[in-house]
Amino acid sequence: MKRVVVAVVALSGLALASCKKDYTCECRMIRTDDDGSTVTSSDGTYTFKDSRARAEDRCNDLEDSGTDILGEYTRECDI
């Protein structure tokens, strides 16, 4: 009987550990002007209801870099 209780508790712990939760991904835009100065600004907050690993992957997919009319930019996102 004791083994059954331990097994149920262990399985419950595993089930709770893999549950989907809300993770907040915060992005920021880092711009570099022609004169070399940088400006960092907030560029959005996203909520993913997923496992931590999947939420981190989705958050990292939002990262980008390139050039537009305002100059070069890098978009960085973190959970």
PyMOL Python script that loads the backbone (N, CA, C, O; Angstrom):
from pymol import cmd

cmd.read_pdbstr("""\
ATOM      1  N   MET A   1       0.815  -1.187   0.000  1.00  0.00           N
ATOM      2  CA  MET A   1       0.000   0.000   0.000  1.00  0.00           C
ATOM      3  C   MET A   1       0.865   1.260   0.000  1.00  0.00           C
ATOM      4  O   MET A   1       0.555   2.249  -0.665  1.00  0.00           O
ATOM      5  N   LYS A   2       1.950   1.197   0.759  1.00  0.00           N
ATOM      6  CA  LYS A   2       2.847   2.339   0.848  1.00  0.00           C
ATOM      7  C   LYS A   2       3.462   2.653  -0.526  1.00  0.00           C
ATOM      8  O   LYS A   2       3.632   3.823  -0.872  1.00  0.00           O
ATOM      9  N   ARG A   3       3.793   1.631  -1.298  1.00  0.00           N
ATOM     10  CA  ARG A   3       4.364   1.819  -2.626  1.00  0.00           C
ATOM     11  C   ARG A   3       3.358   2.471  -3.571  1.00  0.00           C
ATOM     12  O   ARG A   3       3.729   3.289  -4.412  1.00  0.00           O
ATOM     13  N   VAL A   4       2.104   2.112  -3.430  1.00  0.00           N
ATOM     14  CA  VAL A   4       1.065   2.691  -4.281  1.00  0.00           C
ATOM     15  C   VAL A   4       0.943   4.182  -4.017  1.00  0.00           C
ATOM     16  O   VAL A   4       0.836   4.975  -4.952  1.00  0.00           O
ATOM     17  N   VAL A   5       0.959   4.566  -2.749  1.00  0.00           N
ATOM     18  CA  VAL A   5       0.855   5.975  -2.382  1.00  0.00           C
ATOM     19  C   VAL A   5       2.061   6.747  -2.920  1.00  0.00           C
ATOM     20  O   VAL A   5       1.906   7.841  -3.462  1.00  0.00           O
ATOM     21  N   VAL A   6       3.248   6.187  -2.775  1.00  0.00           N
ATOM     22  CA  VAL A   6       4.461   6.840  -3.264  1.00  0.00           C
ATOM     23  C   VAL A   6       4.393   6.977  -4.784  1.00  0.00           C
ATOM     24  O   VAL A   6       4.771   8.016  -5.326  1.00  0.00           O
ATOM     25  N   ALA A   7       3.923   5.952  -5.469  1.00  0.00           N
ATOM     26  CA  ALA A   7       3.812   6.003  -6.931  1.00  0.00           C
ATOM     27  C   ALA A   7       2.813   7.065  -7.367  1.00  0.00           C
ATOM     28  O   ALA A   7       3.074   7.802  -8.318  1.00  0.00           O
ATOM     29  N   VAL A   8       1.693   7.154  -6.699  1.00  0.00           N
ATOM     30  CA  VAL A   8       0.676   8.157  -7.042  1.00  0.00           C
ATOM     31  C   VAL A   8       1.226   9.567  -6.819  1.00  0.00           C
ATOM     32  O   VAL A   8       1.015  10.450  -7.650  1.00  0.00           O
ATOM     33  N   VAL A   9       1.919   9.781  -5.719  1.00  0.00           N
ATOM     34  CA  VAL A   9       2.499  11.089  -5.427  1.00  0.00           C
ATOM     35  C   VAL A   9       3.557  11.445  -6.480  1.00  0.00           C
ATOM     36  O   VAL A   9       3.605  12.585  -6.943  1.00  0.00           O
ATOM     37  N   ALA A  10       4.385  10.501  -6.852  1.00  0.00           N
ATOM     38  CA  ALA A  10       5.422  10.741  -7.858  1.00  0.00           C
ATOM     39  C   ALA A  10       4.800  11.075  -9.210  1.00  0.00           C
ATOM     40  O   ALA A  10       5.244  12.013  -9.872  1.00  0.00           O
ATOM     41  N   LEU A  11       3.802  10.343  -9.624  1.00  0.00           N
ATOM     42  CA  LEU A  11       3.144  10.611 -10.906  1.00  0.00           C
ATOM     43  C   LEU A  11       2.414  11.947 -10.892  1.00  0.00           C
ATOM     44  O   LEU A  11       2.386  12.651 -11.902  1.00  0.00           O
ATOM     45  N   SER A  12       1.836  12.293  -9.778  1.00  0.00           N
ATOM     46  CA  SER A  12       1.165  13.591  -9.659  1.00  0.00           C
ATOM     47  C   SER A  12       2.171  14.732  -9.789  1.00  0.00           C
ATOM     48  O   SER A  12       1.894  15.750 -10.424  1.00  0.00           O
ATOM     49  N   GLY A  13       3.319  14.553  -9.191  1.00  0.00           N
ATOM     50  CA  GLY A  13       4.375  15.566  -9.284  1.00  0.00           C
ATOM     51  C   GLY A  13       4.847  15.753 -10.710  1.00  0.00           C
ATOM     52  O   GLY A  13       5.061  16.884 -11.146  1.00  0.00           O
ATOM     53  N   LEU A  14       5.013  14.665 -11.443  1.00  0.00           N
ATOM     54  CA  LEU A  14       5.418  14.757 -12.842  1.00  0.00           C
ATOM     55  C   LEU A  14       4.344  15.434 -13.686  1.00  0.00           C
ATOM     56  O   LEU A  14       4.653  16.244 -14.560  1.00  0.00           O
ATOM     57  N   ALA A  15       3.106  15.107 -13.427  1.00  0.00           N
ATOM     58  CA  ALA A  15       2.003  15.710 -14.183  1.00  0.00           C
ATOM     59  C   ALA A  15       1.947  17.215 -13.943  1.00  0.00           C
ATOM     60  O   ALA A  15       1.723  17.977 -14.883  1.00  0.00           O
ATOM     61  N   LEU A  16       2.143  17.647 -12.723  1.00  0.00           N
ATOM     62  CA  LEU A  16       2.113  19.071 -12.418  1.00  0.00           C
ATOM     63  C   LEU A  16       3.308  19.803 -13.013  1.00  0.00           C
ATOM     64  O   LEU A  16       3.189  20.961 -13.413  1.00  0.00           O
ATOM     65  N   ALA A  17       4.440  19.149 -13.076  1.00  0.00           N
ATOM     66  CA  ALA A  17       5.649  19.777 -13.601  1.00  0.00           C
ATOM     67  C   ALA A  17       5.538  20.052 -15.096  1.00  0.00           C
ATOM     68  O   ALA A  17       6.148  20.998 -15.594  1.00  0.00           O
ATOM     69  N   SER A  18       4.777  19.248 -15.810  1.00  0.00           N
ATOM     70  CA  SER A  18       4.676  19.427 -17.244  1.00  0.00           C
ATOM     71  C   SER A  18       3.434  20.211 -17.659  1.00  0.00           C
ATOM     72  O   SER A  18       3.147  20.316 -18.852  1.00  0.00           O
ATOM     73  N   CYS A  19       2.705  20.753 -16.714  1.00  0.00           N
ATOM     74  CA  CYS A  19       1.496  21.524 -17.016  1.00  0.00           C
ATOM     75  C   CYS A  19       1.853  22.803 -17.760  1.00  0.00           C
ATOM     76  O   CYS A  19       2.940  23.358 -17.602  1.00  0.00           O
ATOM     77  N   LYS A  20       0.919  23.245 -18.563  1.00  0.00           N
ATOM     78  CA  LYS A  20       1.100  24.512 -19.254  1.00  0.00           C
ATOM     79  C   LYS A  20       0.814  25.644 -18.286  1.00  0.00           C
ATOM     80  O   LYS A  20      -0.155  25.607 -17.527  1.00  0.00           O
ATOM     81  N   LYS A  21       1.665  26.636 -18.327  1.00  0.00           N
ATOM     82  CA  LYS A  21       1.535  27.807 -17.465  1.00  0.00           C
ATOM     83  C   LYS A  21       1.669  29.049 -18.329  1.00  0.00           C
ATOM     84  O   LYS A  21       2.050  28.960 -19.496  1.00  0.00           O
ATOM     85  N   ASP A  22       1.357  30.205 -17.761  1.00  0.00           N
ATOM     86  CA  ASP A  22       1.525  31.463 -18.467  1.00  0.00           C
ATOM     87  C   ASP A  22       2.952  31.961 -18.281  1.00  0.00           C
ATOM     88  O   ASP A  22       3.426  32.113 -17.155  1.00  0.00           O
ATOM     89  N   TYR A  23       3.630  32.212 -19.392  1.00  0.00           N
ATOM     90  CA  TYR A  23       4.970  32.776 -19.368  1.00  0.00           C
ATOM     91  C   TYR A  23       4.942  34.089 -20.136  1.00  0.00           C
ATOM     92  O   TYR A  23       4.358  34.164 -21.218  1.00  0.00           O
ATOM     93  N   THR A  24       5.564  35.116 -19.589  1.00  0.00           N
ATOM     94  CA  THR A  24       5.582  36.431 -20.207  1.00  0.00           C
ATOM     95  C   THR A  24       6.903  36.648 -20.928  1.00  0.00           C
ATOM     96  O   THR A  24       7.981  36.508 -20.351  1.00  0.00           O
ATOM     97  N   CYS A  25       6.791  36.989 -22.188  1.00  0.00           N
ATOM     98  CA  CYS A  25       7.950  37.283 -23.033  1.00  0.00           C
ATOM     99  C   CYS A  25       8.002  38.798 -23.229  1.00  0.00           C
ATOM    100  O   CYS A  25       7.053  39.398 -23.733  1.00  0.00           O
ATOM    101  N   GLU A  26       9.104  39.404 -22.830  1.00  0.00           N
ATOM    102  CA  GLU A  26       9.271  40.846 -22.987  1.00  0.00           C
ATOM    103  C   GLU A  26      10.320  41.109 -24.056  1.00  0.00           C
ATOM    104  O   GLU A  26      11.433  40.585 -23.999  1.00  0.00           O
ATOM    105  N   CYS A  27       9.946  41.932 -25.035  1.00  0.00           N
ATOM    106  CA  CYS A  27      10.851  42.259 -26.139  1.00  0.00           C
ATOM    107  C   CYS A  27      11.283  43.714 -26.041  1.00  0.00           C
ATOM    108  O   CYS A  27      10.539  44.569 -25.559  1.00  0.00           O
ATOM    109  N   ARG A  28      12.496  43.980 -26.507  1.00  0.00           N
ATOM    110  CA  ARG A  28      13.011  45.347 -26.553  1.00  0.00           C
ATOM    111  C   ARG A  28      13.703  45.549 -27.900  1.00  0.00           C
ATOM    112  O   ARG A  28      14.288  44.626 -28.468  1.00  0.00           O
ATOM    113  N   MET A  29      13.617  46.768 -28.382  1.00  0.00           N
ATOM    114  CA  MET A  29      14.222  47.146 -29.651  1.00  0.00           C
ATOM    115  C   MET A  29      15.468  47.967 -29.363  1.00  0.00           C
ATOM    116  O   MET A  29      15.415  48.956 -28.633  1.00  0.00           O
ATOM    117  N   ILE A  30      16.575  47.557 -29.934  1.00  0.00           N
ATOM    118  CA  ILE A  30      17.839  48.277 -29.778  1.00  0.00           C
ATOM    119  C   ILE A  30      18.189  48.838 -31.154  1.00  0.00           C
ATOM    120  O   ILE A  30      18.461  48.086 -32.090  1.00  0.00           O
ATOM    121  N   ARG A  31      18.180  50.151 -31.265  1.00  0.00           N
ATOM    122  CA  ARG A  31      18.450  50.823 -32.536  1.00  0.00           C
ATOM    123  C   ARG A  31      19.811  51.481 -32.502  1.00  0.00           C
ATOM    124  O   ARG A  31      20.232  52.022 -31.480  1.00  0.00           O
ATOM    125  N   THR A  32      20.496  51.428 -33.636  1.00  0.00           N
ATOM    126  CA  THR A  32      21.787  52.085 -33.797  1.00  0.00           C
ATOM    127  C   THR A  32      21.651  53.122 -34.907  1.00  0.00           C
ATOM    128  O   THR A  32      21.316  52.795 -36.046  1.00  0.00           O
ATOM    129  N   ASP A  33      21.919  54.385 -34.553  1.00  0.00           N
ATOM    130  CA  ASP A  33      21.844  55.469 -35.534  1.00  0.00           C
ATOM    131  C   ASP A  33      23.108  55.490 -36.391  1.00  0.00           C
ATOM    132  O   ASP A  33      24.071  54.770 -36.126  1.00  0.00           O
ATOM    133  N   ASP A  34      23.083  56.333 -37.421  1.00  0.00           N
ATOM    134  CA  ASP A  34      24.241  56.472 -38.308  1.00  0.00           C
ATOM    135  C   ASP A  34      25.490  56.943 -37.570  1.00  0.00           C
ATOM    136  O   ASP A  34      26.608  56.618 -37.969  1.00  0.00           O
ATOM    137  N   ASP A  35      25.304  57.712 -36.490  1.00  0.00           N
ATOM    138  CA  ASP A  35      26.458  58.201 -35.735  1.00  0.00           C
ATOM    139  C   ASP A  35      26.968  57.196 -34.702  1.00  0.00           C
ATOM    140  O   ASP A  35      27.918  57.491 -33.976  1.00  0.00           O
ATOM    141  N   GLY A  36      26.348  56.008 -34.625  1.00  0.00           N
ATOM    142  CA  GLY A  36      26.809  54.954 -33.732  1.00  0.00           C
ATOM    143  C   GLY A  36      26.149  54.922 -32.369  1.00  0.00           C
ATOM    144  O   GLY A  36      26.432  54.025 -31.574  1.00  0.00           O
ATOM    145  N   SER A  37      25.280  55.874 -32.076  1.00  0.00           N
ATOM    146  CA  SER A  37      24.610  55.864 -30.773  1.00  0.00           C
ATOM    147  C   SER A  37      23.477  54.838 -30.775  1.00  0.00           C
ATOM    148  O   SER A  37      22.871  54.575 -31.813  1.00  0.00           O
ATOM    149  N   THR A  38      23.200  54.264 -29.612  1.00  0.00           N
ATOM    150  CA  THR A  38      22.142  53.259 -29.501  1.00  0.00           C
ATOM    151  C   THR A  38      21.035  53.749 -28.584  1.00  0.00           C
ATOM    152  O   THR A  38      21.265  54.472 -27.615  1.00  0.00           O
ATOM    153  N   VAL A  39      19.823  53.328 -28.928  1.00  0.00           N
ATOM    154  CA  VAL A  39      18.642  53.650 -28.131  1.00  0.00           C
ATOM    155  C   VAL A  39      17.882  52.352 -27.918  1.00  0.00           C
ATOM    156  O   VAL A  39      17.597  51.636 -28.879  1.00  0.00           O
ATOM    157  N   THR A  40      17.551  52.040 -26.670  1.00  0.00           N
ATOM    158  CA  THR A  40      16.805  50.822 -26.343  1.00  0.00           C
ATOM    159  C   THR A  40      15.406  51.216 -25.874  1.00  0.00           C
ATOM    160  O   THR A  40      15.243  52.104 -25.038  1.00  0.00           O
ATOM    161  N   SER A  41      14.403  50.540 -26.425  1.00  0.00           N
ATOM    162  CA  SER A  41      13.019  50.821 -26.023  1.00  0.00           C
ATOM    163  C   SER A  41      12.237  49.516 -25.938  1.00  0.00           C
ATOM    164  O   SER A  41      12.596  48.516 -26.560  1.00  0.00           O
ATOM    165  N   SER A  42      11.175  49.547 -25.165  1.00  0.00           N
ATOM    166  CA  SER A  42      10.300  48.383 -25.042  1.00  0.00           C
ATOM    167  C   SER A  42       9.604  48.152 -26.382  1.00  0.00           C
ATOM    168  O   SER A  42       9.221  49.106 -27.059  1.00  0.00           O
ATOM    169  N   ASP A  43       9.442  46.888 -26.762  1.00  0.00           N
ATOM    170  CA  ASP A  43       8.820  46.583 -28.043  1.00  0.00           C
ATOM    171  C   ASP A  43       7.758  45.494 -27.920  1.00  0.00           C
ATOM    172  O   ASP A  43       7.542  44.728 -28.858  1.00  0.00           O
ATOM    173  N   GLY A  44       7.106  45.425 -26.787  1.00  0.00           N
ATOM    174  CA  GLY A  44       5.985  44.504 -26.651  1.00  0.00           C
ATOM    175  C   GLY A  44       6.181  43.461 -25.580  1.00  0.00           C
ATOM    176  O   GLY A  44       7.299  43.062 -25.253  1.00  0.00           O
ATOM    177  N   THR A  45       5.053  43.033 -25.044  1.00  0.00           N
ATOM    178  CA  THR A  45       5.007  41.973 -24.052  1.00  0.00           C
ATOM    179  C   THR A  45       3.996  40.942 -24.529  1.00  0.00           C
ATOM    180  O   THR A  45       2.870  41.286 -24.888  1.00  0.00           O
ATOM    181  N   TYR A  46       4.398  39.686 -24.532  1.00  0.00           N
ATOM    182  CA  TYR A  46       3.558  38.603 -25.038  1.00  0.00           C
ATOM    183  C   TYR A  46       3.426  37.538 -23.964  1.00  0.00           C
ATOM    184  O   TYR A  46       4.379  37.265 -23.234  1.00  0.00           O
ATOM    185  N   THR A  47       2.251  36.938 -23.867  1.00  0.00           N
ATOM    186  CA  THR A  47       2.014  35.878 -22.895  1.00  0.00           C
ATOM    187  C   THR A  47       1.772  34.582 -23.642  1.00  0.00           C
ATOM    188  O   THR A  47       0.918  34.512 -24.527  1.00  0.00           O
ATOM    189  N   PHE A  48       2.527  33.559 -23.283  1.00  0.00           N
ATOM    190  CA  PHE A  48       2.381  32.235 -23.879  1.00  0.00           C
ATOM    191  C   PHE A  48       1.936  31.251 -22.810  1.00  0.00           C
ATOM    192  O   PHE A  48       2.573  31.139 -21.763  1.00  0.00           O
ATOM    193  N   LYS A  49       0.844  30.536 -23.067  1.00  0.00           N
ATOM    194  CA  LYS A  49       0.397  29.485 -22.157  1.00  0.00           C
ATOM    195  C   LYS A  49       0.926  28.174 -22.733  1.00  0.00           C
ATOM    196  O   LYS A  49       0.350  27.595 -23.655  1.00  0.00           O
ATOM    197  N   ASP A  50       2.034  27.729 -22.162  1.00  0.00           N
ATOM    198  CA  ASP A  50       2.735  26.580 -22.716  1.00  0.00           C
ATOM    199  C   ASP A  50       3.714  26.051 -21.667  1.00  0.00           C
ATOM    200  O   ASP A  50       3.788  26.573 -20.554  1.00  0.00           O
ATOM    201  N   SER A  51       4.451  25.027 -22.027  1.00  0.00           N
ATOM    202  CA  SER A  51       5.532  24.569 -21.155  1.00  0.00           C
ATOM    203  C   SER A  51       6.647  25.614 -21.216  1.00  0.00           C
ATOM    204  O   SER A  51       6.697  26.402 -22.160  1.00  0.00           O
ATOM    205  N   ARG A  52       7.527  25.633 -20.242  1.00  0.00           N
ATOM    206  CA  ARG A  52       8.584  26.641 -20.211  1.00  0.00           C
ATOM    207  C   ARG A  52       9.475  26.547 -21.451  1.00  0.00           C
ATOM    208  O   ARG A  52       9.803  27.564 -22.062  1.00  0.00           O
ATOM    209  N   ALA A  53       9.860  25.338 -21.817  1.00  0.00           N
ATOM    210  CA  ALA A  53      10.744  25.170 -22.975  1.00  0.00           C
ATOM    211  C   ALA A  53      10.074  25.678 -24.252  1.00  0.00           C
ATOM    212  O   ALA A  53      10.708  26.366 -25.052  1.00  0.00           O
ATOM    213  N   ARG A  54       8.814  25.349 -24.445  1.00  0.00           N
ATOM    214  CA  ARG A  54       8.094  25.785 -25.650  1.00  0.00           C
ATOM    215  C   ARG A  54       7.885  27.301 -25.621  1.00  0.00           C
ATOM    216  O   ARG A  54       8.004  27.953 -26.659  1.00  0.00           O
ATOM    217  N   ALA A  55       7.577  27.869 -24.464  1.00  0.00           N
ATOM    218  CA  ALA A  55       7.403  29.320 -24.352  1.00  0.00           C
ATOM    219  C   ALA A  55       8.712  30.044 -24.669  1.00  0.00           C
ATOM    220  O   ALA A  55       8.697  31.079 -25.336  1.00  0.00           O
ATOM    221  N   GLU A  56       9.839  29.514 -24.201  1.00  0.00           N
ATOM    222  CA  GLU A  56      11.135  30.120 -24.504  1.00  0.00           C
ATOM    223  C   GLU A  56      11.422  30.056 -25.998  1.00  0.00           C
ATOM    224  O   GLU A  56      11.924  31.023 -26.571  1.00  0.00           O
ATOM    225  N   ASP A  57      11.110  28.931 -26.634  1.00  0.00           N
ATOM    226  CA  ASP A  57      11.300  28.811 -28.081  1.00  0.00           C
ATOM    227  C   ASP A  57      10.450  29.830 -28.835  1.00  0.00           C
ATOM    228  O   ASP A  57      10.929  30.485 -29.761  1.00  0.00           O
ATOM    229  N   ARG A  58       9.194  29.957 -28.437  1.00  0.00           N
ATOM    230  CA  ARG A  58       8.295  30.903 -29.097  1.00  0.00           C
ATOM    231  C   ARG A  58       8.769  32.341 -28.889  1.00  0.00           C
ATOM    232  O   ARG A  58       8.690  33.165 -29.800  1.00  0.00           O
ATOM    233  N   CYS A  59       9.257  32.633 -27.697  1.00  0.00           N
ATOM    234  CA  CYS A  59       9.768  33.964 -27.398  1.00  0.00           C
ATOM    235  C   CYS A  59      11.012  34.257 -28.249  1.00  0.00           C
ATOM    236  O   CYS A  59      11.139  35.346 -28.808  1.00  0.00           O
ATOM    237  N   ASN A  60      11.915  33.298 -28.344  1.00  0.00           N
ATOM    238  CA  ASN A  60      13.126  33.481 -29.145  1.00  0.00           C
ATOM    239  C   ASN A  60      12.811  33.651 -30.625  1.00  0.00           C
ATOM    240  O   ASN A  60      13.559  34.315 -31.343  1.00  0.00           O
ATOM    241  N   ASP A  61      11.716  33.060 -31.088  1.00  0.00           N
ATOM    242  CA  ASP A  61      11.314  33.214 -32.489  1.00  0.00           C
ATOM    243  C   ASP A  61      10.929  34.654 -32.824  1.00  0.00           C
ATOM    244  O   ASP A  61      10.907  35.026 -33.998  1.00  0.00           O
ATOM    245  N   LEU A  62      10.627  35.460 -31.823  1.00  0.00           N
ATOM    246  CA  LEU A  62      10.250  36.857 -32.044  1.00  0.00           C
ATOM    247  C   LEU A  62      11.467  37.766 -32.249  1.00  0.00           C
ATOM    248  O   LEU A  62      11.314  38.920 -32.649  1.00  0.00           O
ATOM    249  N   GLU A  63      12.662  37.261 -31.982  1.00  0.00           N
ATOM    250  CA  GLU A  63      13.870  38.065 -32.135  1.00  0.00           C
ATOM    251  C   GLU A  63      14.166  38.293 -33.617  1.00  0.00           C
ATOM    252  O   GLU A  63      13.868  37.451 -34.464  1.00  0.00           O
ATOM    253  N   ASP A  64      14.758  39.453 -33.908  1.00  0.00           N
ATOM    254  CA  ASP A  64      15.000  39.823 -35.298  1.00  0.00           C
ATOM    255  C   ASP A  64      16.088  40.897 -35.333  1.00  0.00           C
ATOM    256  O   ASP A  64      16.407  41.499 -34.308  1.00  0.00           O
ATOM    257  N   SER A  65      16.639  41.125 -36.488  1.00  0.00           N
ATOM    258  CA  SER A  65      17.557  42.235 -36.688  1.00  0.00           C
ATOM    259  C   SER A  65      17.499  42.639 -38.149  1.00  0.00           C
ATOM    260  O   SER A  65      17.095  41.859 -39.012  1.00  0.00           O
ATOM    261  N   GLY A  66      17.907  43.865 -38.409  1.00  0.00           N
ATOM    262  CA  GLY A  66      17.874  44.354 -39.781  1.00  0.00           C
ATOM    263  C   GLY A  66      18.067  45.849 -39.836  1.00  0.00           C
ATOM    264  O   GLY A  66      18.587  46.462 -38.904  1.00  0.00           O
ATOM    265  N   THR A  67      17.639  46.430 -40.946  1.00  0.00           N
ATOM    266  CA  THR A  67      17.757  47.861 -41.167  1.00  0.00           C
ATOM    267  C   THR A  67      16.425  48.384 -41.688  1.00  0.00           C
ATOM    268  O   THR A  67      15.782  47.750 -42.525  1.00  0.00           O
ATOM    269  N   ASP A  68      16.019  49.540 -41.188  1.00  0.00           N
ATOM    270  CA  ASP A  68      14.824  50.199 -41.709  1.00  0.00           C
ATOM    271  C   ASP A  68      15.115  51.693 -41.853  1.00  0.00           C
ATOM    272  O   ASP A  68      16.271  52.109 -41.788  1.00  0.00           O
ATOM    273  N   ILE A  69      14.096  52.478 -42.044  1.00  0.00           N
ATOM    274  CA  ILE A  69      14.269  53.917 -42.271  1.00  0.00           C
ATOM    275  C   ILE A  69      14.931  54.630 -41.091  1.00  0.00           C
ATOM    276  O   ILE A  69      15.545  55.681 -41.273  1.00  0.00           O
ATOM    277  N   LEU A  70      14.814  54.075 -39.894  1.00  0.00           N
ATOM    278  CA  LEU A  70      15.405  54.688 -38.710  1.00  0.00           C
ATOM    279  C   LEU A  70      16.826  54.210 -38.432  1.00  0.00           C
ATOM    280  O   LEU A  70      17.462  54.713 -37.506  1.00  0.00           O
ATOM    281  N   GLY A  71      17.338  53.263 -39.198  1.00  0.00           N
ATOM    282  CA  GLY A  71      18.687  52.744 -39.010  1.00  0.00           C
ATOM    283  C   GLY A  71      18.683  51.254 -38.705  1.00  0.00           C
ATOM    284  O   GLY A  71      17.687  50.566 -38.923  1.00  0.00           O
ATOM    285  N   GLU A  72      19.803  50.769 -38.200  1.00  0.00           N
ATOM    286  CA  GLU A  72      19.920  49.355 -37.859  1.00  0.00           C
ATOM    287  C   GLU A  72      19.207  49.074 -36.541  1.00  0.00           C
ATOM    288  O   GLU A  72      19.159  49.924 -35.652  1.00  0.00           O
ATOM    289  N   TYR A  73      18.653  47.869 -36.433  1.00  0.00           N
ATOM    290  CA  TYR A  73      17.966  47.509 -35.196  1.00  0.00           C
ATOM    291  C   TYR A  73      18.204  46.038 -34.870  1.00  0.00           C
ATOM    292  O   TYR A  73      18.512  45.225 -35.742  1.00  0.00           O
ATOM    293  N   THR A  74      18.052  45.730 -33.605  1.00  0.00           N
ATOM    294  CA  THR A  74      18.078  44.366 -33.107  1.00  0.00           C
ATOM    295  C   THR A  74      16.912  44.244 -32.140  1.00  0.00           C
ATOM    296  O   THR A  74      16.754  45.077 -31.248  1.00  0.00           O
ATOM    297  N   ARG A  75      16.105  43.224 -32.309  1.00  0.00           N
ATOM    298  CA  ARG A  75      14.992  42.971 -31.390  1.00  0.00           C
ATOM    299  C   ARG A  75      15.363  41.759 -30.544  1.00  0.00           C
ATOM    300  O   ARG A  75      15.572  40.661 -31.059  1.00  0.00           O
ATOM    301  N   GLU A  76      15.440  41.985 -29.223  1.00  0.00           N
ATOM    302  CA  GLU A  76      15.787  40.914 -28.276  1.00  0.00           C
ATOM    303  C   GLU A  76      14.592  40.631 -27.383  1.00  0.00           C
ATOM    304  O   GLU A  76      13.912  41.553 -26.932  1.00  0.00           O
ATOM    305  N   CYS A  77      14.335  39.347 -27.128  1.00  0.00           N
ATOM    306  CA  CYS A  77      13.190  38.948 -26.310  1.00  0.00           C
ATOM    307  C   CYS A  77      13.623  37.910 -25.271  1.00  0.00           C
ATOM    308  O   CYS A  77      14.428  37.025 -25.558  1.00  0.00           O
ATOM    309  N   ASP A  78      13.074  38.036 -24.061  1.00  0.00           N
ATOM    310  CA  ASP A  78      13.397  37.112 -22.971  1.00  0.00           C
ATOM    311  C   ASP A  78      12.157  36.806 -22.143  1.00  0.00           C
ATOM    312  O   ASP A  78      11.273  37.649 -21.987  1.00  0.00           O
ATOM    313  N   ILE A  79      12.108  35.585 -21.615  1.00  0.00           N
ATOM    314  CA  ILE A  79      11.039  35.190 -20.687  1.00  0.00           C
ATOM    315  C   ILE A  79      11.313  35.824 -19.354  1.00  0.00           C
ATOM    316  O   ILE A  79      10.545  35.633 -18.410  1.00  0.00           O
TER     317      ILE A  79
END
""", "prot")
cmd.dss("prot")
cmd.show_as("cartoon", "prot")
cmd.util.cbc("prot")
cmd.orient("prot")
